[in-house]
Amino acid sequence: MPPVDEAQIDFETIELLFFAYRDFVSDPDAILAGIGMGRAHHRVVYFVSRRPGMMVTDLLDILQITKQSLARVLRQLIEMGYIRQMAGAKDRRQRRLYPTLAGRELALALSEPQSRRITHAMRSLSSEGRSAVLEFLREMRGRDPDLQVIESELD
């Protein structure tokens, strides 16, 4: 490990992001725990509901997880009636994903408390402040290409 100058690390922002994420996912986690699901299920239901008809390969790309990790979660969501998988109209080898009515309702139920948290947190911000928050979050996206992916991070 290379030497690191602690004075250069923004511990306050790091901690705020940790706590914000913990609390942001706590409401959906509670809902999911009640029906025997976890965060991986949440991510799949969310993106399939936001982009009905997306291909499995697109979902793998968005979530940046292995096929094996996705297959387990997707199988459960299909068996539980939240997602349906259909062959593509032009290419039957394509697997397209759609939320069922129950899947759409679940996605909305999980997103609603998160949306409330966002609204509450931004209530006193100006239009420019809101834009700055969104720009900050956009800039935070993406993994450092020099860091190795650890399989346990994927689930």
C-alpha positions as CSV (number, residue, x, y, z in Angstrom):
1,M,0.0,0.0,0.0
2,P,1.3,3.4,-0.9
3,P,1.7,5.9,2.0
4,V,-1.4,8.2,2.5
5,D,-1.5,11.6,4.0
6,E,-4.5,11.6,6.4
7,A,-4.7,15.4,6.2
8,Q,-5.8,15.0,2.5
9,I,-8.7,12.8,3.3
10,D,-12.2,14.3,3.6
11,F,-13.4,12.2,6.5
12,E,-16.4,14.4,7.2
13,T,-17.9,13.9,3.7
14,I,-17.1,10.2,3.7
15,E,-18.9,9.7,7.0
16,L,-21.9,11.8,5.8
17,L,-22.1,9.6,2.7
18,F,-21.9,6.4,4.7
19,F,-24.7,7.6,7.1
20,A,-26.8,9.0,4.3
21,Y,-26.7,5.7,2.4
22,R,-27.4,3.7,5.5
23,D,-30.5,5.7,6.2
24,F,-31.5,6.0,2.5
25,V,-31.8,2.3,2.2
26,S,-33.2,1.6,5.7
27,D,-36.8,2.1,4.7
28,P,-36.8,-0.1,1.7
29,D,-34.7,-2.7,3.6
30,A,-37.5,-2.9,6.2
31,I,-40.1,-3.4,3.6
32,L,-38.0,-6.0,1.8
33,A,-37.2,-7.9,5.0
34,G,-40.9,-8.4,5.5
35,I,-41.2,-10.3,2.3
36,G,-38.0,-12.2,2.4
37,M,-36.0,-10.0,0.0
38,G,-32.9,-7.9,0.1
39,R,-31.1,-5.0,-1.6
40,A,-30.2,-7.0,-4.7
41,H,-34.0,-7.6,-5.3
42,H,-34.6,-3.9,-4.8
43,R,-32.1,-2.9,-7.5
44,V,-33.5,-5.4,-10.0
45,V,-37.2,-4.4,-9.4
46,Y,-36.2,-0.7,-9.5
47,F,-34.4,-0.8,-12.8
48,V,-36.8,-3.2,-14.5
49,S,-39.7,-1.0,-13.5
50,R,-37.9,2.1,-14.7
51,R,-37.0,0.5,-18.0
52,P,-39.6,-2.1,-18.9
53,G,-38.5,-4.4,-21.7
54,M,-34.8,-4.0,-20.9
55,M,-32.6,-7.0,-21.8
56,V,-30.9,-9.1,-19.2
57,T,-27.5,-8.0,-20.6
58,D,-28.5,-4.3,-20.1
59,L,-29.4,-5.0,-16.4
60,L,-26.1,-6.8,-15.9
61,D,-24.3,-3.8,-17.3
62,I,-26.2,-1.3,-15.1
63,L,-25.8,-3.3,-11.9
64,Q,-22.2,-4.4,-12.7
65,I,-22.8,-7.9,-11.2
66,T,-22.1,-11.4,-12.4
67,K,-24.6,-13.4,-14.4
68,Q,-24.7,-15.9,-11.5
69,S,-25.6,-13.2,-8.9
70,L,-28.3,-11.8,-11.1
71,A,-29.7,-15.3,-12.1
72,R,-30.4,-16.2,-8.4
73,V,-32.2,-12.9,-7.7
74,L,-34.1,-12.8,-11.0
75,R,-35.3,-16.4,-10.6
76,Q,-36.7,-15.5,-7.2
77,L,-38.4,-12.4,-8.5
78,I,-40.0,-14.3,-11.4
79,E,-41.1,-17.1,-9.1
80,M,-42.7,-14.6,-6.6
81,G,-44.5,-12.8,-9.5
82,Y,-42.7,-9.5,-9.5
83,I,-40.9,-9.8,-12.8
84,R,-41.7,-11.6,-16.1
85,Q,-39.1,-12.6,-18.7
86,M,-40.0,-12.8,-22.4
87,A,-38.1,-13.6,-25.5
88,G,-37.4,-10.6,-27.8
89,A,-39.8,-10.1,-30.7
90,K,-37.0,-9.9,-33.4
91,D,-34.4,-12.1,-31.7
92,R,-35.9,-14.9,-29.7
93,R,-32.5,-15.4,-27.9
94,Q,-32.9,-12.0,-26.2
95,R,-34.4,-12.1,-22.8
96,R,-36.5,-9.0,-22.0
97,L,-37.6,-8.1,-18.5
98,Y,-40.9,-6.6,-17.5
99,P,-42.4,-5.8,-14.1
100,T,-45.7,-7.3,-13.3
101,L,-48.3,-5.2,-11.6
102,A,-47.1,-6.5,-8.3
103,G,-43.5,-5.7,-9.3
104,R,-44.4,-2.1,-10.3
105,E,-46.3,-1.6,-7.0
106,L,-43.3,-3.0,-5.0
107,A,-40.9,-0.6,-6.9
108,L,-43.1,2.3,-6.1
109,A,-43.5,1.3,-2.4
110,L,-39.7,1.1,-2.1
111,S,-39.1,4.4,-3.9
112,E,-41.7,6.4,-2.0
113,P,-39.9,6.7,1.3
114,Q,-36.6,7.4,-0.5
115,S,-38.3,10.2,-2.4
116,R,-39.7,11.6,0.8
117,R,-36.1,11.6,2.3
118,I,-34.8,13.4,-0.8
119,T,-37.6,16.0,-0.7
120,H,-37.0,16.6,3.0
121,A,-33.3,17.0,2.6
122,M,-33.6,19.4,-0.3
123,R,-36.5,21.4,1.1
124,S,-34.4,24.5,1.9
125,L,-32.2,24.4,-1.1
126,S,-32.5,26.9,-4.0
127,S,-32.8,25.7,-7.5
128,E,-29.1,26.2,-7.9
129,G,-28.4,24.2,-4.7
130,R,-30.5,21.3,-6.0
131,S,-28.7,21.4,-9.3
132,A,-25.4,21.3,-7.4
133,V,-26.5,18.2,-5.4
134,L,-27.4,16.4,-8.6
135,E,-24.2,17.4,-10.3
136,F,-22.2,16.2,-7.2
137,L,-24.0,12.8,-7.4
138,R,-23.4,12.5,-11.1
139,E,-19.7,13.2,-10.5
140,M,-19.5,10.5,-7.8
141,R,-20.7,7.8,-10.2
142,G,-18.2,5.3,-11.5
143,R,-15.6,3.1,-10.0
144,D,-11.9,3.9,-9.8
145,P,-10.5,1.8,-12.7
146,D,-7.4,1.1,-10.6
147,L,-9.4,-0.7,-7.9
148,Q,-10.1,-4.4,-8.2
149,V,-13.7,-5.6,-7.9
150,I,-14.3,-7.8,-5.0
151,E,-17.0,-10.5,-5.6
152,S,-18.6,-9.9,-2.2
153,E,-19.3,-6.2,-3.2
154,L,-21.6,-7.4,-5.9
155,D,-24.5,-8.8,-3.8
